[in-house]
Amino acid sequence: MFYGTEVFELNQNLRDTAVGYAEKASLQKSDSVTEHCTHYGKPAASSPPAILTTDVASSNVFFHGSLLSESVQNTFSLFTKNRAVYGLTAQEE
């Protein structure tokens, strides 16, 4: 099977509508989740839940860490002429 490199841009109005609905949701973080997140020592893990409006990468290879995340951001920048901002990955089905 051939895997190409594709970039899909979501319609701006559709994205804004989805974000508008998401912003109306009441996001909560249980005490047990909050306590678990403290083990990561990262500011984002200690922050309350939030709506992110970043771009998503999908891959058949699992990766993590700051160096690989930086390489994905660089790839995003190259493929989109610096328009995409890497926020997270969708590597699960």
N, C-alpha and C positions, 0 to 999 in steps of 0.2 A: 504494500500500500504506500502511496506517495503522500507525504505531508508537506504542504507548501507553507509559505509565509503569507498570511492574510491579515489585513487590517480592516476592521469594520468601524465606521463612525455612526454612532446613534444620532438620530434626528434630534436637534437641539430642543425643539418644542416638546418632544416626547420625553426627553431626559428631564427637562425642567418640570414637567407635569408629574413625573414619577418622584422626583425629589420633593416637590410640594406635598404630595400625599405622604411620603415617608416622614417629612418633618412634623406632620400632625400626630404621629405615633408617640406614645409614651414609652420611652426607652428606660428600662430598669436593669440594675445589676444587683444580684443577690449578694448577701454578705459572704457566702461561701465562695462565690466567683471573685469578689473583690479581694478576699484573702489569698486565693490561689494566684491571682495576678501579681501580687507583691513579690512573688518568687522570681519574676522576670527582670526586675530592676530597671524597667524602661518606663519613661514618662507616659507613653501611650497606654501601657498596661494598667496604670494607676488612674487614668482619666475615666470620666463617666462615658457611657455609650454615646456615640455620635453618628451622624449621617456623613459619610464620605462621598465626595464627588470626584474621585480619581478614576483612572483607567485600569482595566484588568488585563492581565496576561494569562494565557492558557498554554499549557505545555504537557507533553507526554512524559517529561522527566521531572521528578520532584527535586526542588532545590530550596535552600534557605540560607540565611546569613547576609551580612552587609555587603560583602564583595559580589556575590551573585545577584543580589538585589540591585546593586549599582550597575552591573552589566546589563540587566534587563532595562533599567532606566535609559542607559546609553542606546540600547537597541530601539526602545520606544522613540527616543529623540531622532535617531537616524531614519527610521521607517516613516515617521510622521512629520518630519521637518520641524521638530521641537514643539509640536502642538499637544502631544499626549504627556500625561503625568502618571507615572507608574505608582499604583497604590497597593495593589494586592494581586494574588494569583488565584486562578480557578483550576486547580489540578485534580479535583475530585469529580467523579461522575455522579 
